[in-house]
Amino acid sequence: KEPWGKVLLATLYATGVGVALAGLGAALGVIEIADGFVGNRIYSTIQYPNTLAVYLLAISFLGFYLWATSNRWLQFAFAGGNYAILMAFLGTNSRGGFLIAAFMIPVFLIGLAREHRVWVLLSLVFTGIGVLAGSFRFIPSIMAKNPGQAWAFLGLGLAVVLAGQGLLLIFQRILGGRKT
């Protein structure tokens, strides 16, 4: 039985993934949210890109914590969710959100338990690489009215993240760095 605190965190995280997916879906035109995607920025259900960015950043910290404290197979689900959250975060194009991220990511990593710190950092790096690959042409493809290409880049980024997660599993087995 899971402690209720972890269940609560997972529920908050799942809500954040839903908000991120709503934003990505609005950008892709899959769902209609009034002002969910304006110009070249994701507004999602929160309607303000700066607020959305900070919210998604906070939820991503929950995601990386849950990733670190979950079994190896659940980590793939958290890696995918973290990818969606950070893709939507980047899609907000919030300079304020980026500034807060630059300050809070090191604070988050320092505050983690020592046994999780390196693994979460590596997961963050692999997720970041996937987000950069996915976002490279995601918004520009949407703006060019080329949803097929936008979907392809979204999928490319997810593939990079899941491949990175696979590498982390291999590293963890070789180095014996985690109990799973």
CNS distance restraints for C-alpha pairs under 8 A (distance, minus, plus):
assign (resid   2 and name CA) (resid   6 and name CA) 6.66 0.50 0.50
assign (resid   2 and name CA) (resid   7 and name CA) 6.61 0.50 0.50
assign (resid   3 and name CA) (resid   7 and name CA) 6.60 0.50 0.50
assign (resid   4 and name CA) (resid   8 and name CA) 6.03 0.50 0.50
assign (resid   5 and name CA) (resid   9 and name CA) 6.21 0.50 0.50
assign (resid   6 and name CA) (resid  10 and name CA) 6.07 0.50 0.50
assign (resid   7 and name CA) (resid  11 and name CA) 6.12 0.50 0.50
assign (resid   8 and name CA) (resid  12 and name CA) 6.25 0.50 0.50
assign (resid   9 and name CA) (resid  13 and name CA) 6.05 0.50 0.50
assign (resid   9 and name CA) (resid  62 and name CA) 6.84 0.50 0.50
assign (resid  10 and name CA) (resid  14 and name CA) 6.03 0.50 0.50
assign (resid  10 and name CA) (resid  62 and name CA) 7.91 0.50 0.50
assign (resid  10 and name CA) (resid  66 and name CA) 7.36 0.50 0.50
assign (resid  11 and name CA) (resid  15 and name CA) 6.25 0.50 0.50
assign (resid  12 and name CA) (resid  16 and name CA) 6.33 0.50 0.50
assign (resid  12 and name CA) (resid  59 and name CA) 7.55 0.50 0.50
assign (resid  13 and name CA) (resid  17 and name CA) 6.24 0.50 0.50
assign (resid  13 and name CA) (resid  59 and name CA) 5.85 0.50 0.50
assign (resid  13 and name CA) (resid  60 and name CA) 7.80 0.50 0.50
assign (resid  13 and name CA) (resid  62 and name CA) 6.34 0.50 0.50
assign (resid  13 and name CA) (resid  63 and name CA) 6.28 0.50 0.50
assign (resid  14 and name CA) (resid  18 and name CA) 6.21 0.50 0.50
assign (resid  15 and name CA) (resid  19 and name CA) 6.34 0.50 0.50
assign (resid  16 and name CA) (resid  20 and name CA) 6.18 0.50 0.50
assign (resid  16 and name CA) (resid  55 and name CA) 7.97 0.50 0.50
assign (resid  16 and name CA) (resid  56 and name CA) 6.59 0.50 0.50
assign (resid  16 and name CA) (resid  59 and name CA) 5.98 0.50 0.50
assign (resid  16 and name CA) (resid  85 and name CA) 7.25 0.50 0.50
assign (resid  17 and name CA) (resid  21 and name CA) 6.03 0.50 0.50
assign (resid  17 and name CA) (resid  81 and name CA) 5.94 0.50 0.50
assign (resid  17 and name CA) (resid  82 and name CA) 7.72 0.50 0.50
assign (resid  17 and name CA) (resid  84 and name CA) 6.75 0.50 0.50
assign (resid  17 and name CA) (resid  85 and name CA) 5.91 0.50 0.50
assign (resid  18 and name CA) (resid  22 and name CA) 6.01 0.50 0.50
assign (resid  19 and name CA) (resid  23 and name CA) 6.26 0.50 0.50
assign (resid  19 and name CA) (resid  44 and name CA) 6.65 0.50 0.50
assign (resid  19 and name CA) (resid  45 and name CA) 6.48 0.50 0.50
assign (resid  20 and name CA) (resid  24 and name CA) 6.22 0.50 0.50
assign (resid  20 and name CA) (resid  44 and name CA) 7.25 0.50 0.50
assign (resid  20 and name CA) (resid  56 and name CA) 7.40 0.50 0.50
assign (resid  20 and name CA) (resid  84 and name CA) 6.05 0.50 0.50
assign (resid  20 and name CA) (resid  85 and name CA) 5.12 0.50 0.50
assign (resid  20 and name CA) (resid  87 and name CA) 7.87 0.50 0.50
assign (resid  20 and name CA) (resid  88 and name CA) 5.33 0.50 0.50
assign (resid  20 and name CA) (resid  89 and name CA) 7.75 0.50 0.50
assign (resid  21 and name CA) (resid  25 and name CA) 5.80 0.50 0.50
assign (resid  21 and name CA) (resid  84 and name CA) 6.49 0.50 0.50
assign (resid  21 and name CA) (resid  85 and name CA) 7.61 0.50 0.50
assign (resid  21 and name CA) (resid  88 and name CA) 7.58 0.50 0.50
assign (resid  22 and name CA) (resid  26 and name CA) 5.98 0.50 0.50
assign (resid  22 and name CA) (resid  31 and name CA) 7.31 0.50 0.50
assign (resid  22 and name CA) (resid  44 and name CA) 5.93 0.50 0.50
assign (resid  22 and name CA) (resid  45 and name CA) 6.98 0.50 0.50
assign (resid  23 and name CA) (resid  27 and name CA) 6.20 0.50 0.50
assign (resid  23 and name CA) (resid  36 and name CA) 6.30 0.50 0.50
assign (resid  23 and name CA) (resid  37 and name CA) 7.17 0.50 0.50
assign (resid  23 and name CA) (resid  42 and name CA) 5.75 0.50 0.50
assign (resid  23 and name CA) (resid  43 and name CA) 6.46 0.50 0.50
assign (resid  23 and name CA) (resid  44 and name CA) 3.96 0.50 0.50
assign (resid  23 and name CA) (resid  45 and name CA) 6.96 0.50 0.50
assign (resid  23 and name CA) (resid  88 and name CA) 6.33 0.50 0.50
assign (resid  24 and name CA) (resid  28 and name CA) 6.19 0.50 0.50
assign (resid  24 and name CA) (resid  42 and name CA) 7.28 0.50 0.50
assign (resid  24 and name CA) (resid  44 and name CA) 7.68 0.50 0.50
assign (resid  24 and name CA) (resid  84 and name CA) 7.93 0.50 0.50
assign (resid  24 and name CA) (resid  87 and name CA) 7.89 0.50 0.50
assign (resid  24 and name CA) (resid  88 and name CA) 6.11 0.50 0.50
assign (resid  25 and name CA) (resid  29 and name CA) 5.99 0.50 0.50
assign (resid  25 and name CA) (resid  30 and name CA) 4.98 0.50 0.50
assign (resid  25 and name CA) (resid  31 and name CA) 5.51 0.50 0.50
assign (resid  26 and name CA) (resid  30 and name CA) 5.99 0.50 0.50
assign (resid  26 and name CA) (resid  31 and name CA) 5.13 0.50 0.50
assign (resid  26 and name CA) (resid  32 and name CA) 5.78 0.50 0.50
assign (resid  26 and name CA) (resid  33 and name CA) 6.14 0.50 0.50
assign (resid  26 and name CA) (resid  36 and name CA) 5.67 0.50 0.50
assign (resid  26 and name CA) (resid  37 and name CA) 5.90 0.50 0.50
assign (resid  26 and name CA) (resid  42 and name CA) 7.77 0.50 0.50
assign (resid  26 and name CA) (resid  44 and name CA) 6.83 0.50 0.50
assign (resid  27 and name CA) (resid  36 and name CA) 7.26 0.50 0.50
assign (resid  27 and name CA) (resid  37 and name CA) 5.26 0.50 0.50
assign (resid  27 and name CA) (resid  42 and name CA) 6.49 0.50 0.50
assign (resid  27 and name CA) (resid 139 and name CA) 7.86 0.50 0.50
assign (resid  27 and name CA) (resid 142 and name CA) 7.12 0.50 0.50
assign (resid  28 and name CA) (resid 142 and name CA) 6.59 0.50 0.50
assign (resid  28 and name CA) (resid 147 and name CA) 6.40 0.50 0.50
assign (resid  28 and name CA) (resid 150 and name CA) 7.52 0.50 0.50
assign (resid  28 and name CA) (resid 151 and name CA) 7.96 0.50 0.50
assign (resid  32 and name CA) (resid  36 and name CA) 7.47 0.50 0.50
assign (resid  33 and name CA) (resid  37 and name CA) 7.80 0.50 0.50
assign (resid  33 and name CA) (resid  44 and name CA) 7.05 0.50 0.50
assign (resid  33 and name CA) (resid  45 and name CA) 6.90 0.50 0.50
assign (resid  35 and name CA) (resid  43 and name CA) 6.73 0.50 0.50
assign (resid  35 and name CA) (resid  44 and name CA) 7.58 0.50 0.50
assign (resid  35 and name CA) (resid  47 and name CA) 6.68 0.50 0.50
assign (resid  36 and name CA) (resid  42 and name CA) 6.14 0.50 0.50
assign (resid  36 and name CA) (resid  43 and name CA) 4.62 0.50 0.50
assign (resid  36 and name CA) (resid  44 and name CA) 4.22 0.50 0.50
assign (resid  36 and name CA) (resid  45 and name CA) 6.22 0.50 0.50
assign (resid  36 and name CA) (resid  47 and name CA) 6.32 0.50 0.50
assign (resid  37 and name CA) (resid  41 and name CA) 5.73 0.50 0.50
assign (resid  37 and name CA) (resid  42 and name CA) 4.61 0.50 0.50
assign (resid  37 and name CA) (resid  43 and name CA) 5.37 0.50 0.50
assign (resid  37 and name CA) (resid  44 and name CA) 6.60 0.50 0.50
assign (resid  38 and name CA) (resid  42 and name CA) 6.65 0.50 0.50
assign (resid  38 and name CA) (resid  43 and name CA) 7.00 0.50 0.50
assign (resid  40 and name CA) (resid  91 and name CA) 7.86 0.50 0.50
assign (resid  40 and name CA) (resid 139 and name CA) 6.53 0.50 0.50
assign (resid  40 and name CA) (resid 140 and name CA) 7.99 0.50 0.50
assign (resid  40 and name CA) (resid 143 and name CA) 6.92 0.50 0.50
assign (resid  41 and name CA) (resid  49 and name CA) 7.18 0.50 0.50
assign (resid  41 and name CA) (resid  91 and name CA) 5.71 0.50 0.50
assign (resid  41 and name CA) (resid  92 and name CA) 4.85 0.50 0.50
assign (resid  41 and name CA) (resid  93 and name CA) 6.00 0.50 0.50
assign (resid  42 and name CA) (resid  49 and name CA) 6.43 0.50 0.50
assign (resid  42 and name CA) (resid  88 and name CA) 6.79 0.50 0.50
assign (resid  42 and name CA) (resid  91 and name CA) 5.34 0.50 0.50
assign (resid  42 and name CA) (resid  92 and name CA) 4.59 0.50 0.50
assign (resid  42 and name CA) (resid  93 and name CA) 7.71 0.50 0.50
assign (resid  43 and name CA) (resid  47 and name CA) 4.71 0.50 0.50
assign (resid  43 and name CA) (resid  48 and name CA) 5.49 0.50 0.50
assign (resid  43 and name CA) (resid  49 and name CA) 4.82 0.50 0.50
assign (resid  43 and name CA) (resid  52 and name CA) 6.80 0.50 0.50
assign (resid  43 and name CA) (resid  92 and name CA) 6.41 0.50 0.50
assign (resid  44 and name CA) (resid  48 and name CA) 7.98 0.50 0.50
assign (resid  44 and name CA) (resid  49 and name CA) 7.89 0.50 0.50
assign (resid  44 and name CA) (resid  52 and name CA) 7.49 0.50 0.50
assign (resid  46 and name CA) (resid  51 and name CA) 7.22 0.50 0.50
assign (resid  46 and name CA) (resid  52 and name CA) 5.89 0.50 0.50
assign (resid  47 and name CA) (resid  52 and name CA) 7.43 0.50 0.50
assign (resid  48 and name CA) (resid  52 and name CA) 6.00 0.50 0.50
assign (resid  49 and name CA) (resid  53 and name CA) 5.96 0.50 0.50
assign (resid  49 and name CA) (resid  92 and name CA) 5.12 0.50 0.50
assign (resid  49 and name CA) (resid  93 and name CA) 7.45 0.50 0.50
assign (resid  49 and name CA) (resid  94 and name CA) 6.25 0.50 0.50
assign (resid  50 and name CA) (resid  54 and name CA) 6.40 0.50 0.50
assign (resid  50 and name CA) (resid  92 and name CA) 7.15 0.50 0.50
assign (resid  50 and name CA) (resid  94 and name CA) 5.33 0.50 0.50
assign (resid  50 and name CA) (resid  95 and name CA) 7.84 0.50 0.50
assign (resid  50 and name CA) (resid  96 and name CA) 6.45 0.50 0.50
assign (resid  50 and name CA) (resid  97 and name CA) 6.06 0.50 0.50
assign (resid  51 and name CA) (resid  55 and name CA) 6.12 0.50 0.50
assign (resid  52 and name CA) (resid  56 and name CA) 6.02 0.50 0.50
assign (resid  52 and name CA) (resid  89 and name CA) 7.37 0.50 0.50
assign (resid  52 and name CA) (resid  92 and name CA) 7.32 0.50 0.50
assign (resid  53 and name CA) (resid  57 and name CA) 6.09 0.50 0.50
assign (resid  53 and name CA) (resid  88 and name CA) 7.90 0.50 0.50
assign (resid  53 and name CA) (resid  89 and name CA) 5.02 0.50 0.50
assign (resid  53 and name CA) (resid  90 and name CA) 7.76 0.50 0.50
assign (resid  53 and name CA) (resid  92 and name CA) 6.18 0.50 0.50
assign (resid  53 and name CA) (resid  94 and name CA) 6.44 0.50 0.50
assign (resid  53 and name CA) (resid  97 and name CA) 5.23 0.50 0.50
assign (resid  54 and name CA) (resid  58 and name CA) 6.23 0.50 0.50
assign (resid  54 and name CA) (resid  97 and name CA) 5.44 0.50 0.50
assign (resid  54 and name CA) (resid 100 and name CA) 7.52 0.50 0.50
assign (resid  55 and name CA) (resid  59 and name CA) 6.22 0.50 0.50
assign (resid  56 and name CA) (resid  60 and name CA) 5.98 0.50 0.50
assign (resid  56 and name CA) (resid  85 and name CA) 6.04 0.50 0.50
assign (resid  56 and name CA) (resid  86 and name CA) 7.21 0.50 0.50
assign (resid  56 and name CA) (resid  88 and name CA) 7.73 0.50 0.50
assign (resid  56 and name CA) (resid  89 and name CA) 5.95 0.50 0.50
assign (resid  57 and name CA) (resid  61 and name CA) 6.59 0.50 0.50
assign (resid  57 and name CA) (resid  85 and name CA) 7.84 0.50 0.50
assign (resid  57 and name CA) (resid  86 and name CA) 7.45 0.50 0.50
assign (resid  57 and name CA) (resid  89 and name CA) 6.93 0.50 0.50
assign (resid  57 and name CA) (resid  97 and name CA) 7.74 0.50 0.50
assign (resid  57 and name CA) (resid 101 and name CA) 6.94 0.50 0.50
assign (resid  58 and name CA) (resid  62 and name CA) 6.82 0.50 0.50
assign (resid  59 and name CA) (resid  63 and name CA) 6.28 0.50 0.50
assign (resid  59 and name CA) (resid  85 and name CA) 7.79 0.50 0.50
assign (resid  60 and name CA) (resid  64 and name CA) 6.19 0.50 0.50
assign (resid  60 and name CA) (resid  82 and name CA) 5.96 0.50 0.50
assign (resid  60 and name CA) (resid  85 and name CA) 6.46 0.50 0.50
assign (resid  60 and name CA) (resid  86 and name CA) 7.18 0.50 0.50
assign (resid  61 and name CA) (resid  65 and name CA) 6.15 0.50 0.50
assign (resid  61 and name CA) (resid 108 and name CA) 7.30 0.50 0.50
assign (resid  62 and name CA) (resid  66 and name CA) 6.05 0.50 0.50
assign (resid  63 and name CA) (resid  67 and name CA) 5.92 0.50 0.50
assign (resid  63 and name CA) (resid  78 and name CA) 6.25 0.50 0.50
assign (resid  63 and name CA) (resid  81 and name CA) 7.48 0.50 0.50
assign (resid  63 and name CA) (resid  82 and name CA) 6.04 0.50 0.50
assign (resid  64 and name CA) (resid  68 and name CA) 6.12 0.50 0.50
assign (resid  64 and name CA) (resid  78 and name CA) 7.49 0.50 0.50
assign (resid  64 and name CA) (resid  82 and name CA) 7.29 0.50 0.50
assign (resid  64 and name CA) (resid 120 and name CA) 6.43 0.50 0.50
assign (resid  64 and name CA) (resid 123 and name CA) 7.86 0.50 0.50
assign (resid  64 and name CA) (resid 124 and name CA) 7.73 0.50 0.50
assign (resid  65 and name CA) (resid  69 and name CA) 6.35 0.50 0.50
assign (resid  65 and name CA) (resid 120 and name CA) 7.79 0.50 0.50
assign (resid  66 and name CA) (resid  70 and name CA) 5.97 0.50 0.50
assign (resid  66 and name CA) (resid  78 and name CA) 7.30 0.50 0.50
assign (resid  67 and name CA) (resid  74 and name CA) 7.48 0.50 0.50
assign (resid  67 and name CA) (resid  75 and name CA) 5.11 0.50 0.50
assign (resid  67 and name CA) (resid  78 and name CA) 5.51 0.50 0.50
assign (resid  67 and name CA) (resid  79 and name CA) 7.11 0.50 0.50
assign (resid  67 and name CA) (resid 120 and name CA) 7.93 0.50 0.50
assign (resid  68 and name CA) (resid  75 and name CA) 7.59 0.50 0.50
assign (resid  68 and name CA) (resid 116 and name CA) 6.14 0.50 0.50
assign (resid  68 and name CA) (resid 119 and name CA) 7.32 0.50 0.50
assign (resid  68 and name CA) (resid 120 and name CA) 6.40 0.50 0.50
assign (resid  70 and name CA) (resid  74 and name CA) 6.06 0.50 0.50
assign (resid  70 and name CA) (resid  75 and name CA) 6.14 0.50 0.50
assign (resid  70 and name CA) (resid 180 and name CA) 7.62 0.50 0.50
assign (resid  71 and name CA) (resid  75 and name CA) 6.31 0.50 0.50
assign (resid  71 and name CA) (resid 180 and name CA) 5.01 0.50 0.50
assign (resid  72 and name CA) (resid  76 and name CA) 7.22 0.50 0.50
assign (resid  72 and name CA) (resid 169 and name CA) 7.04 0.50 0.50
assign (resid  72 and name CA) (resid 180 and name CA) 5.87 0.50 0.50
assign (resid  73 and name CA) (resid  77 and name CA) 7.48 0.50 0.50
assign (resid  74 and name CA) (resid  78 and name CA) 6.48 0.50 0.50
assign (resid  75 and name CA) (resid  79 and name CA) 5.92 0.50 0.50
assign (resid  75 and name CA) (resid 165 and name CA) 7.69 0.50 0.50
assign (resid  76 and name CA) (resid  80 and name CA) 6.27 0.50 0.50
assign (resid  76 and name CA) (resid 162 and name CA) 6.63 0.50 0.50
assign (resid  76 and name CA) (resid 165 and name CA) 6.52 0.50 0.50
assign (resid  77 and name CA) (resid  81 and name CA) 6.20 0.50 0.50
assign (resid  78 and name CA) (resid  82 and name CA) 5.89 0.50 0.50
assign (resid  79 and name CA) (resid  83 and name CA) 6.16 0.50 0.50
assign (resid  79 and name CA) (resid 123 and name CA) 7.75 0.50 0.50
assign (resid  79 and name CA) (resid 127 and name CA) 7.19 0.50 0.50
assign (resid  79 and name CA) (resid 161 and name CA) 6.77 0.50 0.50
assign (resid  79 and name CA) (resid 162 and name CA) 6.92 0.50 0.50
assign (resid  79 and name CA) (resid 165 and name CA) 7.01 0.50 0.50
assign (resid  80 and name CA) (resid  84 and name CA) 6.41 0.50 0.50
assign (resid  80 and name CA) (resid 158 and name CA) 6.63 0.50 0.50
assign (resid  80 and name CA) (resid 161 and name CA) 7.12 0.50 0.50
assign (resid  80 and name CA) (resid 162 and name CA) 7.09 0.50 0.50
assign (resid  81 and name CA) (resid  85 and name CA) 6.22 0.50 0.50
assign (resid  82 and name CA) (resid  86 and name CA) 6.07 0.50 0.50
assign (resid  82 and name CA) (resid 127 and name CA) 7.34 0.50 0.50
assign (resid  83 and name CA) (resid  87 and name CA) 5.96 0.50 0.50
assign (resid  83 and name CA) (resid 127 and name CA) 5.99 0.50 0.50
assign (resid  83 and name CA) (resid 130 and name CA) 7.32 0.50 0.50
assign (resid  83 and name CA) (resid 131 and name CA) 6.44 0.50 0.50
assign (resid  83 and name CA) (resid 157 and name CA) 7.92 0.50 0.50
assign (resid  83 and name CA) (resid 158 and name CA) 6.74 0.50 0.50
assign (resid  83 and name CA) (resid 161 and name CA) 7.10 0.50 0.50
assign (resid  84 and name CA) (resid  88 and name CA) 6.21 0.50 0.50
assign (resid  85 and name CA) (resid  89 and name CA) 6.07 0.50 0.50
assign (resid  86 and name CA) (resid  90 and name CA) 6.01 0.50 0.50
assign (resid  86 and name CA) (resid 128 and name CA) 7.96 0.50 0.50
assign (resid  86 and name CA) (resid 131 and name CA) 6.76 0.50 0.50
assign (resid  87 and name CA) (resid  91 and name CA) 6.05 0.50 0.50
assign (resid  87 and name CA) (resid 131 and name CA) 5.70 0.50 0.50
assign (resid  87 and name CA) (resid 134 and name CA) 7.61 0.50 0.50
assign (resid  87 and name CA) (resid 135 and name CA) 6.81 0.50 0.50
assign (resid  88 and name CA) (resid  92 and name CA) 6.36 0.50 0.50
assign (resid  89 and name CA) (resid  93 and name CA) 7.46 0.50 0.50
assign (resid  90 and name CA) (resid  94 and name CA) 7.59 0.50 0.50
assign (resid  90 and name CA) (resid 135 and name CA) 7.73 0.50 0.50
assign (resid  91 and name CA) (resid 135 and name CA) 7.83 0.50 0.50
assign (resid  91 and name CA) (resid 139 and name CA) 7.27 0.50 0.50
assign (resid  94 and name CA) (resid  98 and name CA) 6.27 0.50 0.50
assign (resid  95 and name CA) (resid  99 and name CA) 6.22 0.50 0.50
assign (resid  96 and name CA) (resid 100 and name CA) 6.23 0.50 0.50
assign (resid  97 and name CA) (resid 101 and name CA) 6.07 0.50 0.50
assign (resid  98 and name CA) (resid 102 and name CA) 6.20 0.50 0.50
assign (resid  99 and name CA) (resid 103 and name CA) 6.59 0.50 0.50
assign (resid 100 and name CA) (resid 104 and name CA) 5.92 0.50 0.50
assign (resid 101 and name CA) (resid 105 and name CA) 5.63 0.50 0.50
assign (resid 102 and name CA) (resid 106 and name CA) 7.40 0.50 0.50
assign (resid 103 and name CA) (resid 107 and name CA) 6.84 0.50 0.50
assign (resid 104 and name CA) (resid 108 and name CA) 5.95 0.50 0.50
assign (resid 105 and name CA) (resid 109 and name CA) 6.20 0.50 0.50
assign (resid 106 and name CA) (resid 110 and name CA) 6.05 0.50 0.50
assign (resid 107 and name CA) (resid 111 and name CA) 6.13 0.50 0.50
assign (resid 108 and name CA) (resid 112 and name CA) 6.40 0.50 0.50
assign (resid 109 and name CA) (resid 117 and name CA) 5.98 0.50 0.50
assign (resid 109 and name CA) (resid 120 and name CA) 7.69 0.50 0.50
assign (resid 109 and name CA) (resid 121 and name CA) 7.19 0.50 0.50
assign (resid 110 and name CA) (resid 117 and name CA) 7.45 0.50 0.50
assign (resid 112 and name CA) (resid 116 and name CA) 6.49 0.50 0.50
assign (resid 112 and name CA) (resid 117 and name CA) 5.71 0.50 0.50
assign (resid 113 and name CA) (resid 117 and name CA) 6.28 0.50 0.50
assign (resid 114 and name CA) (resid 118 and name CA) 7.77 0.50 0.50
assign (resid 115 and name CA) (resid 119 and name CA) 7.91 0.50 0.50
assign (resid 115 and name CA) (resid 177 and name CA) 7.68 0.50 0.50
assign (resid 115 and name CA) (resid 178 and name CA) 7.76 0.50 0.50
assign (resid 116 and name CA) (resid 120 and name CA) 5.94 0.50 0.50
assign (resid 117 and name CA) (resid 121 and name CA) 6.09 0.50 0.50
assign (resid 118 and name CA) (resid 122 and name CA) 6.15 0.50 0.50
assign (resid 119 and name CA) (resid 123 and name CA) 6.11 0.50 0.50
assign (resid 119 and name CA) (resid 168 and name CA) 7.80 0.50 0.50
assign (resid 120 and name CA) (resid 124 and name CA) 5.95 0.50 0.50
assign (resid 121 and name CA) (resid 125 and name CA) 6.15 0.50 0.50
assign (resid 122 and name CA) (resid 126 and name CA) 6.19 0.50 0.50
assign (resid 122 and name CA) (resid 168 and name CA) 7.64 0.50 0.50
assign (resid 123 and name CA) (resid 127 and name CA) 5.96 0.50 0.50
assign (resid 123 and name CA) (resid 164 and name CA) 7.53 0.50 0.50
assign (resid 123 and name CA) (resid 165 and name CA) 7.03 0.50 0.50
assign (resid 123 and name CA) (resid 168 and name CA) 7.47 0.50 0.50
assign (resid 124 and name CA) (resid 128 and name CA) 5.86 0.50 0.50
assign (resid 125 and name CA) (resid 129 and name CA) 6.16 0.50 0.50
assign (resid 126 and name CA) (resid 130 and name CA) 6.26 0.50 0.50
assign (resid 126 and name CA) (resid 160 and name CA) 7.52 0.50 0.50
assign (resid 126 and name CA) (resid 161 and name CA) 5.81 0.50 0.50
assign (resid 126 and name CA) (resid 164 and name CA) 5.35 0.50 0.50
assign (resid 126 and name CA) (resid 165 and name CA) 7.43 0.50 0.50
assign (resid 127 and name CA) (resid 131 and name CA) 6.08 0.50 0.50
assign (resid 127 and name CA) (resid 160 and name CA) 7.83 0.50 0.50
assign (resid 127 and name CA) (resid 161 and name CA) 5.18 0.50 0.50
assign (resid 127 and name CA) (resid 164 and name CA) 7.57 0.50 0.50
assign (resid 128 and name CA) (resid 132 and name CA) 6.10 0.50 0.50
assign (resid 129 and name CA) (resid 133 and name CA) 6.16 0.50 0.50
assign (resid 129 and name CA) (resid 157 and name CA) 7.78 0.50 0.50
assign (resid 129 and name CA) (resid 160 and name CA) 7.33 0.50 0.50
assign (resid 129 and name CA) (resid 161 and name CA) 7.45 0.50 0.50
assign (resid 130 and name CA) (resid 134 and name CA) 5.95 0.50 0.50
assign (resid 130 and name CA) (resid 156 and name CA) 7.55 0.50 0.50
assign (resid 130 and name CA) (resid 157 and name CA) 4.19 0.50 0.50
assign (resid 130 and name CA) (resid 158 and name CA) 6.23 0.50 0.50
assign (resid 130 and name CA) (resid 159 and name CA) 7.51 0.50 0.50
assign (resid 130 and name CA) (resid 160 and name CA) 4.95 0.50 0.50
assign (resid 130 and name CA) (resid 161 and name CA) 5.02 0.50 0.50
assign (resid 131 and name CA) (resid 135 and name CA) 5.76 0.50 0.50
assign (resid 131 and name CA) (resid 157 and name CA) 5.62 0.50 0.50
assign (resid 131 and name CA) (resid 158 and name CA) 7.84 0.50 0.50
assign (resid 131 and name CA) (resid 161 and name CA) 7.98 0.50 0.50
assign (resid 132 and name CA) (resid 136 and name CA) 5.86 0.50 0.50
assign (resid 132 and name CA) (resid 157 and name CA) 7.32 0.50 0.50
assign (resid 133 and name CA) (resid 153 and name CA) 7.08 0.50 0.50
assign (resid 133 and name CA) (resid 156 and name CA) 6.82 0.50 0.50
assign (resid 133 and name CA) (resid 157 and name CA) 5.14 0.50 0.50
assign (resid 133 and name CA) (resid 160 and name CA) 7.77 0.50 0.50
assign (resid 134 and name CA) (resid 138 and name CA) 6.32 0.50 0.50
assign (resid 134 and name CA) (resid 153 and name CA) 4.62 0.50 0.50
assign (resid 134 and name CA) (resid 154 and name CA) 4.81 0.50 0.50
assign (resid 134 and name CA) (resid 155 and name CA) 7.08 0.50 0.50
assign (resid 134 and name CA) (resid 156 and name CA) 5.78 0.50 0.50
assign (resid 134 and name CA) (resid 157 and name CA) 3.94 0.50 0.50
assign (resid 134 and name CA) (resid 158 and name CA) 7.28 0.50 0.50
assign (resid 135 and name CA) (resid 139 and name CA) 6.83 0.50 0.50
assign (resid 135 and name CA) (resid 153 and name CA) 6.86 0.50 0.50
assign (resid 135 and name CA) (resid 154 and name CA) 7.13 0.50 0.50
assign (resid 135 and name CA) (resid 157 and name CA) 7.56 0.50 0.50
assign (resid 136 and name CA) (resid 153 and name CA) 7.44 0.50 0.50
assign (resid 137 and name CA) (resid 141 and name CA) 5.62 0.50 0.50
assign (resid 137 and name CA) (resid 149 and name CA) 7.73 0.50 0.50
assign (resid 137 and name CA) (resid 150 and name CA) 6.64 0.50 0.50
assign (resid 137 and name CA) (resid 153 and name CA) 6.44 0.50 0.50
assign (resid 138 and name CA) (resid 142 and name CA) 6.45 0.50 0.50
assign (resid 138 and name CA) (resid 149 and name CA) 7.38 0.50 0.50
assign (resid 138 and name CA) (resid 150 and name CA) 4.50 0.50 0.50
assign (resid 138 and name CA) (resid 151 and name CA) 7.45 0.50 0.50
assign (resid 138 and name CA) (resid 153 and name CA) 5.79 0.50 0.50
assign (resid 138 and name CA) (resid 154 and name CA) 6.57 0.50 0.50
assign (resid 139 and name CA) (resid 143 and name CA) 6.15 0.50 0.50
assign (resid 139 and name CA) (resid 150 and name CA) 7.05 0.50 0.50
assign (resid 140 and name CA) (resid 144 and name CA) 6.09 0.50 0.50
assign (resid 140 and name CA) (resid 150 and name CA) 7.97 0.50 0.50
assign (resid 141 and name CA) (resid 145 and name CA) 6.22 0.50 0.50
assign (resid 141 and name CA) (resid 146 and name CA) 5.04 0.50 0.50
assign (resid 141 and name CA) (resid 147 and name CA) 6.38 0.50 0.50
assign (resid 141 and name CA) (resid 149 and name CA) 6.00 0.50 0.50
assign (resid 141 and name CA) (resid 150 and name CA) 5.17 0.50 0.50
assign (resid 142 and name CA) (resid 146 and name CA) 5.58 0.50 0.50
assign (resid 142 and name CA) (resid 147 and name CA) 5.63 0.50 0.50
assign (resid 142 and name CA) (resid 150 and name CA) 6.08 0.50 0.50
assign (resid 146 and name CA) (resid 150 and name CA) 6.54 0.50 0.50
assign (resid 147 and name CA) (resid 151 and name CA) 6.09 0.50 0.50
assign (resid 148 and name CA) (resid 152 and name CA) 6.20 0.50 0.50
assign (resid 149 and name CA) (resid 153 and name CA) 6.26 0.50 0.50
assign (resid 150 and name CA) (resid 154 and name CA) 6.17 0.50 0.50
assign (resid 151 and name CA) (resid 155 and name CA) 6.09 0.50 0.50
assign (resid 152 and name CA) (resid 156 and name CA) 6.03 0.50 0.50
assign (resid 153 and name CA) (resid 157 and name CA) 6.18 0.50 0.50
assign (resid 154 and name CA) (resid 158 and name CA) 6.42 0.50 0.50
assign (resid 155 and name CA) (resid 159 and name CA) 6.10 0.50 0.50
assign (resid 156 and name CA) (resid 160 and name CA) 6.29 0.50 0.50
assign (resid 157 and name CA) (resid 161 and name CA) 6.29 0.50 0.50
assign (resid 158 and name CA) (resid 162 and name CA) 6.16 0.50 0.50
assign (resid 159 and name CA) (resid 163 and name CA) 6.02 0.50 0.50
assign (resid 160 and name CA) (resid 164 and name CA) 6.07 0.50 0.50
assign (resid 161 and name CA) (resid 165 and name CA) 6.16 0.50 0.50
assign (resid 162 and name CA) (resid 166 and name CA) 6.21 0.50 0.50
assign (resid 163 and name CA) (resid 167 and name CA) 6.32 0.50 0.50
assign (resid 164 and name CA) (resid 168 and name CA) 6.21 0.50 0.50
assign (resid 165 and name CA) (resid 169 and name CA) 6.32 0.50 0.50
assign (resid 166 and name CA) (resid 170 and name CA) 6.45 0.50 0.50
assign (resid 167 and name CA) (resid 171 and name CA) 6.14 0.50 0.50
assign (resid 168 and name CA) (resid 172 and name CA) 5.97 0.50 0.50
assign (resid 169 and name CA) (resid 173 and name CA) 6.23 0.50 0.50
assign (resid 170 and name CA) (resid 174 and name CA) 6.17 0.50 0.50
assign (resid 171 and name CA) (resid 175 and name CA) 5.86 0.50 0.50
assign (resid 171 and name CA) (resid 176 and name CA) 7.88 0.50 0.50
assign (resid 172 and name CA) (resid 176 and name CA) 5.29 0.50 0.50
assign (resid 172 and name CA) (resid 177 and name CA) 5.20 0.50 0.50
assign (resid 172 and name CA) (resid 178 and name CA) 6.11 0.50 0.50
assign (resid 173 and name CA) (resid 177 and name CA) 7.27 0.50 0.50
assign (resid 173 and name CA) (resid 178 and name CA) 7.88 0.50 0.50
